[in-house]
Amino acid sequence: MKPRLARCDETATLWRIRNLAIRHGCQAVYPADVISAWTPDALPHGYFEAVKSNPFYVVDDAEYGVAATGFLDLHSGSVEAIFTLPVCNGKGYASAIMQAIIDEARQRGFTQLTLAATPNASGFYQRHGFRVVREALYPSALAQADLPCVEMIREL
């Protein structure tokens, strides 16, 4: 499984993967009404811009097609949108994308990466060399709430 760069015409599929992953993985972390507001079916324009303007990786699954996503935000040097279709969890897709993002960041001269993880995902990032900086609240316009998160950093 080798990550590849996403195409702009896949943006709606990437948004769907994001929503399914949040709806499945964050049930024990955030209230149902917050998750519902945070994962609207309508694709926000900013998501298309993220796909178009950043190295946005995907992994294809033989059965499900595009099954995992993630990107390096070139402006902030942060890891964003690492999500896997729930039926594909445990196949190593997110880890492959994480490695592709780390490699991309190094090639571009970044010396560190940051991210804000949902509490249920912080262990994944720690296994990939990130360390906890602090727990914080992330203001989400979509969720209309301040979401508890774990701010993390990784030196490259």
C-alpha positions in Angstrom: 0.0 0.0 0.0 1.5 3.2 -1.2 -0.1 6.5 -0.5 -0.8 8.7 -3.4 -1.8 12.4 -3.8 -5.5 13.0 -3.9 -7.2 14.4 -6.9 -9.5 17.4 -6.6 -12.4 15.4 -8.1 -12.1 13.1 -5.0 -12.9 15.8 -2.5 -16.4 14.7 -1.8 -15.2 11.1 -1.1 -12.5 12.4 1.2 -15.1 14.5 3.1 -17.3 11.4 3.5 -14.3 9.4 4.9 -13.7 12.2 7.4 -17.3 12.2 8.5 -17.6 8.4 8.8 -14.3 8.2 10.8 -15.4 11.0 13.2 -18.9 9.6 13.6 -17.5 6.1 14.4 -14.3 7.0 16.3 -15.4 9.9 18.4 -18.6 8.5 19.9 -17.1 8.1 23.3 -15.4 11.5 23.3 -17.9 14.0 22.1 -21.7 14.3 22.5 -23.9 13.0 19.6 -25.2 16.5 18.8 -21.7 17.9 18.6 -20.6 15.1 16.3 -23.7 15.6 14.1 -23.0 19.3 13.8 -19.2 18.7 13.2 -19.9 16.2 10.3 -22.4 17.8 7.9 -22.9 16.0 4.7 -22.5 19.3 2.8 -18.9 19.8 1.7 -17.5 23.1 2.9 -15.5 25.0 0.3 -12.5 25.2 2.5 -12.0 21.5 2.3 -11.7 21.6 -1.5 -9.1 24.3 -1.1 -7.2 22.1 1.4 -7.1 19.3 -1.1 -6.1 21.6 -3.9 -3.4 23.6 -2.1 -1.6 21.0 0.1 0.0 17.6 -0.3 -3.2 15.6 0.5 -2.6 11.9 0.6 -4.9 8.9 0.2 -4.6 5.2 0.4 -6.7 3.0 -1.9 -8.2 -0.3 -0.7 -8.8 -3.0 -3.2 -12.4 -3.5 -2.0 -13.5 0.0 -0.9 -11.5 2.4 -3.1 -10.2 5.5 -1.3 -10.0 4.3 2.3 -7.8 6.7 4.2 -6.8 10.4 4.0 -4.4 12.9 5.5 -2.5 16.0 4.6 0.3 18.4 5.5 -0.9 21.9 6.0 1.9 23.8 4.2 1.0 27.1 5.9 1.1 25.9 9.5 3.3 22.8 9.3 0.5 20.7 10.9 -0.8 17.3 10.2 -4.4 17.4 9.3 -7.4 15.1 8.4 -5.9 11.7 9.0 -9.0 9.6 8.7 -9.7 6.0 7.8 -13.0 4.3 6.7 -14.1 2.5 9.8 -14.3 -0.8 7.9 -10.6 -0.5 7.0 -9.3 0.3 10.5 -6.3 -1.7 11.5 -4.9 -2.2 8.0 -2.0 0.3 8.4 -3.4 2.9 6.0 -3.3 5.8 8.5 0.3 4.8 9.4 1.3 4.8 5.7 -0.2 8.3 5.3 1.5 9.5 8.4 4.9 8.4 7.1 4.2 10.0 3.7 3.4 13.3 5.5 6.6 13.1 7.6 8.6 12.4 4.4 7.0 15.3 2.6 7.6 17.7 5.5 11.3 16.7 5.6 11.7 17.2 1.9 10.2 20.6 2.2 12.5 21.6 5.0 10.2 21.5 8.0 11.9 20.9 11.3 8.8 19.9 13.2 5.2 19.0 12.8 2.3 19.9 15.0 -1.3 18.7 15.3 -4.4 18.9 17.4 -5.6 15.3 18.0 -9.0 14.2 19.2 -8.4 12.4 22.6 -9.2 9.0 21.1 -6.5 9.5 18.4 -3.6 10.8 20.5 -2.2 7.3 21.1 -1.9 6.8 17.3 0.2 10.0 17.0 2.3 9.1 20.1 3.2 5.8 18.3 4.4 7.9 15.4 6.8 10.0 17.5 4.6 12.9 18.6 4.6 14.1 22.1 1.9 15.8 24.1 2.3 19.5 24.5 -1.0 20.2 26.4 -4.7 19.4 26.4 -6.7 22.3 25.0 -10.0 23.3 23.5 -10.3 23.6 19.8 -12.9 26.1 18.6 -14.9 24.4 15.8 -17.2 26.6 13.7 -18.8 23.4 12.2 -19.4 21.8 15.6 -20.5 25.1 17.1 -18.5 24.0 20.1 -15.0 24.0 21.7 -13.8 20.5 21.2 -11.4 19.0 23.7 -8.2 18.0 21.9 -4.5 17.1 22.6 -1.9 19.5 21.1 1.1 17.5 19.9 4.5 18.1 18.3 7.1 16.0 16.6 10.6 17.1 15.8 11.9 15.9 12.4 
